[in-house]
Amino acid sequence: MRIIPESELIINPDGSAFHLHLRPEQLSDKIVMMGDPGRVTLAASFLDTVECDVQSREFHTITGTYKGKRISLVSHGIGTDNIDIVVTELDALANIDFETRTVKPEFKQLTMVRVGTSGGLQPHCPVGSYVVSEKSIGFDGLIHYYADSKKFRDEEFEEAFQKHVHWSPYHCSPYVVDADEELVDRIGHDMIRGVTISAIGFYGPQGRYVRLPLADPDLNTRIASFRYNDHQVTNYEMESSAIAGLSRLMGHKAMTVCAIIANRVALESNTDYTGSIEDLMKIVLERI
């Protein structure tokens, strides 16, 4: 039996995971994730009870109950690099014995739903709508660092996408992964379903031109026109691919649902989206 070295999984002196500062008993198997630590406080206002409130850097966790369900609210910050930290430590809290540093004999499956904001790439994804990431395209390359990703990647989709958009060899090889089908049906049965791109930045990597010119200013036009079977790219964000990919590799159920706060086609945006996010959080808390 492998004993995980201290340098591979760092455990704080109080028995908590290094970045999240959570102890195993503080985590529920139902987890609602969000980027902004402040949104955890907002979501917690809907809980009936609160048992713990832990914050470390951008990672804020509140565990409590909602209508009899024990739920952990976790902020992950921005980007797939943060998701690598958060999902790995959540899995460790559930499935590693912190005393012996060994994998527990019985696997505990986590259910993780990310509630985020996003920019729409299609006319049918207007500002204010909710889009479920049925599939995610990762521009980040994260999943390629782990073994056996081919088991869960849609390689034919990846090949068709790269060919259509004239993918640059200087970029990470994009990967395509599915969210958990049952969870998508349960959470998003009355929402827009689509394909979400997880970019490695907010500006240039998503085609925004502020002061630095873009290397490929027509990339978003080609992405928006891409079709594969009945799929098309609906929106941009920065985390869904890593959540879906790592969860599939680890055996967890996960998905992302986003409130559209900008439409890149219509060139519209809404910075006052608090009400839209509140409503989406309530829906996810009801359905998780």
Contacts in CASP RR format, 6 or more apart in sequence:
PFRMAT RR
TARGET T0000
AUTHOR 0000-0000-0000
METHOD contacts of the structure
MODEL  1
MRIIPESELIINPDGSAFHLHLRPEQLSDKIVMMGDPGRVTLAASFLDTV
ECDVQSREFHTITGTYKGKRISLVSHGIGTDNIDIVVTELDALANIDFET
RTVKPEFKQLTMVRVGTSGGLQPHCPVGSYVVSEKSIGFDGLIHYYADSK
KFRDEEFEEAFQKHVHWSPYHCSPYVVDADEELVDRIGHDMIRGVTISAI
GFYGPQGRYVRLPLADPDLNTRIASFRYNDHQVTNYEMESSAIAGLSRLM
GHKAMTVCAIIANRVALESNTDYTGSIEDLMKIVLERI
1 102 0 8 1.000
1 103 0 8 1.000
2 102 0 8 1.000
2 103 0 8 1.000
3 100 0 8 1.000
3 101 0 8 1.000
3 102 0 8 1.000
4 96 0 8 1.000
4 101 0 8 1.000
4 102 0 8 1.000
5 101 0 8 1.000
6 101 0 8 1.000
9 18 0 8 1.000
9 92 0 8 1.000
9 96 0 8 1.000
9 101 0 8 1.000
10 18 0 8 1.000
11 17 0 8 1.000
11 18 0 8 1.000
11 98 0 8 1.000
12 18 0 8 1.000
12 21 0 8 1.000
14 21 0 8 1.000
14 23 0 8 1.000
15 23 0 8 1.000
15 98 0 8 1.000
16 22 0 8 1.000
16 23 0 8 1.000
16 54 0 8 1.000
17 23 0 8 1.000
17 89 0 8 1.000
17 92 0 8 1.000
17 93 0 8 1.000
18 89 0 8 1.000
19 56 0 8 1.000
19 57 0 8 1.000
19 59 0 8 1.000
19 85 0 8 1.000
19 86 0 8 1.000
19 89 0 8 1.000
20 54 0 8 1.000
20 56 0 8 1.000
20 59 0 8 1.000
20 61 0 8 1.000
20 74 0 8 1.000
20 86 0 8 1.000
20 89 0 8 1.000
20 90 0 8 1.000
20 93 0 8 1.000
21 54 0 8 1.000
21 55 0 8 1.000
21 56 0 8 1.000
21 59 0 8 1.000
22 54 0 8 1.000
22 61 0 8 1.000
22 89 0 8 1.000
22 93 0 8 1.000
23 93 0 8 1.000
24 93 0 8 1.000
24 94 0 8 1.000
24 98 0 8 1.000
26 51 0 8 1.000
26 52 0 8 1.000
26 54 0 8 1.000
26 61 0 8 1.000
26 63 0 8 1.000
26 72 0 8 1.000
27 61 0 8 1.000
27 63 0 8 1.000
27 72 0 8 1.000
27 90 0 8 1.000
27 93 0 8 1.000
27 94 0 8 1.000
28 63 0 8 1.000
28 64 0 8 1.000
28 70 0 8 1.000
28 71 0 8 1.000
28 72 0 8 1.000
29 94 0 8 1.000
29 108 0 8 1.000
29 109 0 8 1.000
29 110 0 8 1.000
29 111 0 8 1.000
30 69 0 8 1.000
30 70 0 8 1.000
30 71 0 8 1.000
30 72 0 8 1.000
30 110 0 8 1.000
30 111 0 8 1.000
30 288 0 8 1.000
31 71 0 8 1.000
31 72 0 8 1.000
31 73 0 8 1.000
31 74 0 8 1.000
31 90 0 8 1.000
31 110 0 8 1.000
31 111 0 8 1.000
31 112 0 8 1.000
31 113 0 8 1.000
32 43 0 8 1.000
32 71 0 8 1.000
32 72 0 8 1.000
32 73 0 8 1.000
32 74 0 8 1.000
32 112 0 8 1.000
32 113 0 8 1.000
32 114 0 8 1.000
32 115 0 8 1.000
32 281 0 8 1.000
32 284 0 8 1.000
32 285 0 8 1.000
32 288 0 8 1.000
33 74 0 8 1.000
33 75 0 8 1.000
33 76 0 8 1.000
33 86 0 8 1.000
33 112 0 8 1.000
33 113 0 8 1.000
33 114 0 8 1.000
33 115 0 8 1.000
33 243 0 8 1.000
34 40 0 8 1.000
34 43 0 8 1.000
34 73 0 8 1.000
34 74 0 8 1.000
34 75 0 8 1.000
34 76 0 8 1.000
34 114 0 8 1.000
34 115 0 8 1.000
34 116 0 8 1.000
35 58 0 8 1.000
35 75 0 8 1.000
35 76 0 8 1.000
35 77 0 8 1.000
35 78 0 8 1.000
35 114 0 8 1.000
35 116 0 8 1.000
35 239 0 8 1.000
36 75 0 8 1.000
36 77 0 8 1.000
37 55 0 8 1.000
37 58 0 8 1.000
37 59 0 8 1.000
37 60 0 8 1.000
37 75 0 8 1.000
37 77 0 8 1.000
38 60 0 8 1.000
38 75 0 8 1.000
39 75 0 8 1.000
39 115 0 8 1.000
39 277 0 8 1.000
39 281 0 8 1.000
40 60 0 8 1.000
40 61 0 8 1.000
40 62 0 8 1.000
40 73 0 8 1.000
40 74 0 8 1.000
40 75 0 8 1.000
41 60 0 8 1.000
41 62 0 8 1.000
42 274 0 8 1.000
42 277 0 8 1.000
42 278 0 8 1.000
42 281 0 8 1.000
43 62 0 8 1.000
43 73 0 8 1.000
43 115 0 8 1.000
43 281 0 8 1.000
43 285 0 8 1.000
44 50 0 8 1.000
44 53 0 8 1.000
44 62 0 8 1.000
44 64 0 8 1.000
44 73 0 8 1.000
46 66 0 8 1.000
46 281 0 8 1.000
46 282 0 8 1.000
46 285 0 8 1.000
47 62 0 8 1.000
47 64 0 8 1.000
47 65 0 8 1.000
47 66 0 8 1.000
47 71 0 8 1.000
47 73 0 8 1.000
48 64 0 8 1.000
48 65 0 8 1.000
48 66 0 8 1.000
48 67 0 8 1.000
48 68 0 8 1.000
49 64 0 8 1.000
49 65 0 8 1.000
50 62 0 8 1.000
50 63 0 8 1.000
50 64 0 8 1.000
51 63 0 8 1.000
51 64 0 8 1.000
51 65 0 8 1.000
52 61 0 8 1.000
52 62 0 8 1.000
52 63 0 8 1.000
52 64 0 8 1.000
53 61 0 8 1.000
53 62 0 8 1.000
54 60 0 8 1.000
54 61 0 8 1.000
54 62 0 8 1.000
55 61 0 8 1.000
58 75 0 8 1.000
58 76 0 8 1.000
58 77 0 8 1.000
58 78 0 8 1.000
58 82 0 8 1.000
59 74 0 8 1.000
59 75 0 8 1.000
59 76 0 8 1.000
59 77 0 8 1.000
59 86 0 8 1.000
60 73 0 8 1.000
60 74 0 8 1.000
60 75 0 8 1.000
61 72 0 8 1.000
61 73 0 8 1.000
61 74 0 8 1.000
61 75 0 8 1.000
62 72 0 8 1.000
62 73 0 8 1.000
63 70 0 8 1.000
63 71 0 8 1.000
63 72 0 8 1.000
63 73 0 8 1.000
64 70 0 8 1.000
64 71 0 8 1.000
64 72 0 8 1.000
65 71 0 8 1.000
66 285 0 8 1.000
67 285 0 8 1.000
67 286 0 8 1.000
69 285 0 8 1.000
69 288 0 8 1.000
71 285 0 8 1.000
71 288 0 8 1.000
74 86 0 8 1.000
74 90 0 8 1.000
76 82 0 8 1.000
76 83 0 8 1.000
76 85 0 8 1.000
76 86 0 8 1.000
76 114 0 8 1.000
76 239 0 8 1.000
78 202 0 8 1.000
78 238 0 8 1.000
78 239 0 8 1.000
79 140 0 8 1.000
79 198 0 8 1.000
79 200 0 8 1.000
79 201 0 8 1.000
79 238 0 8 1.000
79 239 0 8 1.000
79 242 0 8 1.000
80 138 0 8 1.000
80 140 0 8 1.000
80 141 0 8 1.000
80 142 0 8 1.000
80 198 0 8 1.000
80 200 0 8 1.000
80 238 0 8 1.000
80 239 0 8 1.000
80 241 0 8 1.000
80 242 0 8 1.000
81 140 0 8 1.000
81 142 0 8 1.000
82 239 0 8 1.000
83 142 0 8 1.000
83 239 0 8 1.000
83 242 0 8 1.000
83 243 0 8 1.000
83 246 0 8 1.000
84 142 0 8 1.000
84 242 0 8 1.000
84 246 0 8 1.000
87 112 0 8 1.000
87 242 0 8 1.000
87 243 0 8 1.000
87 246 0 8 1.000
87 247 0 8 1.000
87 250 0 8 1.000
87 252 0 8 1.000
87 254 0 8 1.000
88 246 0 8 1.000
90 110 0 8 1.000
90 112 0 8 1.000
91 110 0 8 1.000
91 246 0 8 1.000
91 250 0 8 1.000
91 252 0 8 1.000
94 108 0 8 1.000
94 110 0 8 1.000
95 103 0 8 1.000
95 104 0 8 1.000
95 107 0 8 1.000
95 108 0 8 1.000
96 102 0 8 1.000
96 103 0 8 1.000
96 104 0 8 1.000
97 103 0 8 1.000
97 104 0 8 1.000
107 251 0 8 1.000
109 251 0 8 1.000
109 252 0 8 1.000
109 253 0 8 1.000
110 247 0 8 1.000
110 252 0 8 1.000
110 253 0 8 1.000
110 254 0 8 1.000
111 183 0 8 1.000
111 252 0 8 1.000
111 253 0 8 1.000
111 254 0 8 1.000
111 288 0 8 1.000
112 243 0 8 1.000
112 247 0 8 1.000
112 252 0 8 1.000
112 253 0 8 1.000
112 254 0 8 1.000
112 255 0 8 1.000
113 183 0 8 1.000
113 187 0 8 1.000
113 254 0 8 1.000
113 255 0 8 1.000
113 256 0 8 1.000
113 257 0 8 1.000
113 284 0 8 1.000
113 288 0 8 1.000
114 239 0 8 1.000
114 240 0 8 1.000
114 243 0 8 1.000
114 254 0 8 1.000
114 255 0 8 1.000
114 256 0 8 1.000
114 257 0 8 1.000
115 257 0 8 1.000
115 258 0 8 1.000
115 259 0 8 1.000
115 277 0 8 1.000
115 280 0 8 1.000
115 281 0 8 1.000
115 284 0 8 1.000
116 237 0 8 1.000
116 256 0 8 1.000
116 257 0 8 1.000
116 258 0 8 1.000
116 259 0 8 1.000
116 277 0 8 1.000
116 280 0 8 1.000
117 237 0 8 1.000
117 258 0 8 1.000
117 259 0 8 1.000
117 260 0 8 1.000
117 261 0 8 1.000
117 273 0 8 1.000
117 277 0 8 1.000
118 131 0 8 1.000
118 196 0 8 1.000
118 235 0 8 1.000
118 236 0 8 1.000
118 237 0 8 1.000
118 258 0 8 1.000
118 259 0 8 1.000
118 260 0 8 1.000
118 261 0 8 1.000
118 262 0 8 1.000
119 125 0 8 1.000
119 235 0 8 1.000
119 236 0 8 1.000
119 237 0 8 1.000
119 258 0 8 1.000
119 260 0 8 1.000
119 261 0 8 1.000
119 262 0 8 1.000
119 263 0 8 1.000
119 264 0 8 1.000
120 131 0 8 1.000
120 234 0 8 1.000
120 235 0 8 1.000
120 236 0 8 1.000
120 260 0 8 1.000
120 262 0 8 1.000
120 263 0 8 1.000
120 264 0 8 1.000
120 265 0 8 1.000
121 220 0 8 1.000
121 223 0 8 1.000
121 224 0 8 1.000
121 233 0 8 1.000
121 234 0 8 1.000
121 235 0 8 1.000
121 236 0 8 1.000
121 264 0 8 1.000
121 265 0 8 1.000
122 224 0 8 1.000
122 232 0 8 1.000
122 233 0 8 1.000
122 234 0 8 1.000
122 235 0 8 1.000
122 265 0 8 1.000
123 263 0 8 1.000
123 265 0 8 1.000
123 266 0 8 1.000
124 192 0 8 1.000
125 131 0 8 1.000
125 192 0 8 1.000
125 234 0 8 1.000
125 235 0 8 1.000
125 260 0 8 1.000
125 263 0 8 1.000
126 260 0 8 1.000
126 263 0 8 1.000
126 266 0 8 1.000
127 260 0 8 1.000
127 261 0 8 1.000
127 262 0 8 1.000
127 263 0 8 1.000
127 266 0 8 1.000
127 268 0 8 1.000
127 269 0 8 1.000
127 270 0 8 1.000
128 259 0 8 1.000
128 260 0 8 1.000
128 261 0 8 1.000
128 270 0 8 1.000
128 273 0 8 1.000
128 276 0 8 1.000
129 191 0 8 1.000
129 192 0 8 1.000
129 259 0 8 1.000
129 260 0 8 1.000
130 188 0 8 1.000
130 191 0 8 1.000
130 192 0 8 1.000
130 257 0 8 1.000
130 258 0 8 1.000
130 259 0 8 1.000
130 260 0 8 1.000
130 280 0 8 1.000
130 283 0 8 1.000
131 191 0 8 1.000
131 192 0 8 1.000
131 193 0 8 1.000
131 194 0 8 1.000
131 196 0 8 1.000
131 234 0 8 1.000
131 235 0 8 1.000
131 257 0 8 1.000
131 258 0 8 1.000
131 260 0 8 1.000
132 179 0 8 1.000
132 184 0 8 1.000
132 187 0 8 1.000
132 188 0 8 1.000
132 191 0 8 1.000
132 192 0 8 1.000
132 193 0 8 1.000
132 194 0 8 1.000
132 255 0 8 1.000
132 256 0 8 1.000
132 257 0 8 1.000
133 179 0 8 1.000
133 194 0 8 1.000
133 195 0 8 1.000
133 196 0 8 1.000
133 235 0 8 1.000
133 240 0 8 1.000
133 244 0 8 1.000
133 255 0 8 1.000
133 256 0 8 1.000
133 257 0 8 1.000
133 258 0 8 1.000
134 178 0 8 1.000
134 179 0 8 1.000
134 184 0 8 1.000
134 193 0 8 1.000
134 194 0 8 1.000
134 195 0 8 1.000
134 231 0 8 1.000
135 154 0 8 1.000
135 157 0 8 1.000
135 176 0 8 1.000
135 177 0 8 1.000
135 178 0 8 1.000
135 179 0 8 1.000
135 194 0 8 1.000
135 195 0 8 1.000
135 196 0 8 1.000
135 231 0 8 1.000
136 176 0 8 1.000
136 177 0 8 1.000
136 179 0 8 1.000
136 195 0 8 1.000
136 196 0 8 1.000
136 197 0 8 1.000
136 198 0 8 1.000
136 240 0 8 1.000
136 241 0 8 1.000
136 243 0 8 1.000
136 244 0 8 1.000
136 245 0 8 1.000
136 256 0 8 1.000
137 161 0 8 1.000
137 174 0 8 1.000
137 175 0 8 1.000
137 176 0 8 1.000
137 195 0 8 1.000
137 196 0 8 1.000
137 197 0 8 1.000
137 198 0 8 1.000
137 233 0 8 1.000
137 241 0 8 1.000
138 174 0 8 1.000
138 175 0 8 1.000
138 176 0 8 1.000
138 177 0 8 1.000
138 197 0 8 1.000
138 198 0 8 1.000
138 241 0 8 1.000
138 242 0 8 1.000
139 171 0 8 1.000
139 172 0 8 1.000
139 174 0 8 1.000
139 197 0 8 1.000
139 198 0 8 1.000
139 199 0 8 1.000
139 200 0 8 1.000
139 205 0 8 1.000
139 241 0 8 1.000
140 172 0 8 1.000
140 198 0 8 1.000
140 199 0 8 1.000
140 200 0 8 1.000
140 241 0 8 1.000
140 242 0 8 1.000
141 172 0 8 1.000
141 173 0 8 1.000
141 174 0 8 1.000
141 175 0 8 1.000
142 241 0 8 1.000
142 242 0 8 1.000
142 246 0 8 1.000
143 149 0 8 1.000
143 153 0 8 1.000
143 175 0 8 1.000
143 177 0 8 1.000
143 241 0 8 1.000
143 242 0 8 1.000
143 245 0 8 1.000
143 246 0 8 1.000
143 249 0 8 1.000
144 172 0 8 1.000
144 173 0 8 1.000
144 175 0 8 1.000
146 246 0 8 1.000
146 249 0 8 1.000
148 249 0 8 1.000
149 175 0 8 1.000
149 245 0 8 1.000
149 249 0 8 1.000
152 177 0 8 1.000
152 178 0 8 1.000
152 245 0 8 1.000
152 248 0 8 1.000
152 249 0 8 1.000
153 175 0 8 1.000
153 176 0 8 1.000
153 177 0 8 1.000
154 176 0 8 1.000
154 177 0 8 1.000
154 178 0 8 1.000
155 176 0 8 1.000
157 176 0 8 1.000
157 228 0 8 1.000
157 231 0 8 1.000
158 173 0 8 1.000
158 174 0 8 1.000
158 175 0 8 1.000
158 176 0 8 1.000
160 226 0 8 1.000
160 228 0 8 1.000
161 167 0 8 1.000
161 174 0 8 1.000
161 176 0 8 1.000
161 226 0 8 1.000
161 228 0 8 1.000
162 173 0 8 1.000
162 174 0 8 1.000
164 222 0 8 1.000
164 225 0 8 1.000
164 226 0 8 1.000
165 219 0 8 1.000
165 222 0 8 1.000
165 223 0 8 1.000
165 226 0 8 1.000
166 216 0 8 1.000
166 222 0 8 1.000
167 174 0 8 1.000
168 215 0 8 1.000
168 216 0 8 1.000
172 200 0 8 1.000
175 241 0 8 1.000
175 245 0 8 1.000
177 241 0 8 1.000
177 244 0 8 1.000
177 245 0 8 1.000
177 248 0 8 1.000
178 244 0 8 1.000
178 248 0 8 1.000
179 240 0 8 1.000
179 244 0 8 1.000
179 254 0 8 1.000
179 255 0 8 1.000
179 256 0 8 1.000
180 247 0 8 1.000
180 253 0 8 1.000
180 254 0 8 1.000
180 255 0 8 1.000
182 253 0 8 1.000
183 253 0 8 1.000
183 254 0 8 1.000
183 255 0 8 1.000
184 193 0 8 1.000
184 255 0 8 1.000
186 287 0 8 1.000
187 255 0 8 1.000
187 257 0 8 1.000
187 283 0 8 1.000
187 284 0 8 1.000
187 287 0 8 1.000
187 288 0 8 1.000
188 257 0 8 1.000
188 287 0 8 1.000
191 257 0 8 1.000
192 234 0 8 1.000
194 231 0 8 1.000
194 232 0 8 1.000
194 233 0 8 1.000
194 234 0 8 1.000
194 235 0 8 1.000
195 231 0 8 1.000
195 232 0 8 1.000
195 233 0 8 1.000
195 234 0 8 1.000
196 233 0 8 1.000
196 234 0 8 1.000
196 235 0 8 1.000
196 236 0 8 1.000
196 237 0 8 1.000
196 240 0 8 1.000
196 241 0 8 1.000
196 256 0 8 1.000
196 258 0 8 1.000
197 223 0 8 1.000
197 233 0 8 1.000
197 235 0 8 1.000
197 236 0 8 1.000
197 237 0 8 1.000
197 241 0 8 1.000
198 237 0 8 1.000
198 238 0 8 1.000
198 239 0 8 1.000
198 240 0 8 1.000
198 241 0 8 1.000
198 242 0 8 1.000
199 205 0 8 1.000
199 206 0 8 1.000
199 236 0 8 1.000
199 237 0 8 1.000
199 238 0 8 1.000
200 238 0 8 1.000
201 238 0 8 1.000
202 208 0 8 1.000
202 238 0 8 1.000
203 210 0 8 1.000
203 212 0 8 1.000
204 212 0 8 1.000
204 214 0 8 1.000
206 220 0 8 1.000
206 236 0 8 1.000
207 214 0 8 1.000
207 217 0 8 1.000
207 219 0 8 1.000
207 220 0 8 1.000
209 217 0 8 1.000
220 264 0 8 1.000
223 233 0 8 1.000
224 232 0 8 1.000
224 233 0 8 1.000
224 264 0 8 1.000
224 265 0 8 1.000
226 232 0 8 1.000
226 233 0 8 1.000
235 258 0 8 1.000
235 260 0 8 1.000
236 264 0 8 1.000
237 256 0 8 1.000
237 258 0 8 1.000
239 256 0 8 1.000
240 256 0 8 1.000
240 258 0 8 1.000
243 254 0 8 1.000
243 255 0 8 1.000
243 256 0 8 1.000
244 254 0 8 1.000
244 255 0 8 1.000
244 256 0 8 1.000
245 254 0 8 1.000
247 253 0 8 1.000
247 254 0 8 1.000
248 254 0 8 1.000
257 280 0 8 1.000
257 284 0 8 1.000
259 273 0 8 1.000
259 276 0 8 1.000
259 277 0 8 1.000
259 280 0 8 1.000
261 269 0 8 1.000
261 270 0 8 1.000
261 271 0 8 1.000
261 273 0 8 1.000
261 276 0 8 1.000
262 268 0 8 1.000
262 269 0 8 1.000
262 270 0 8 1.000
263 269 0 8 1.000
270 276 0 8 1.000
END
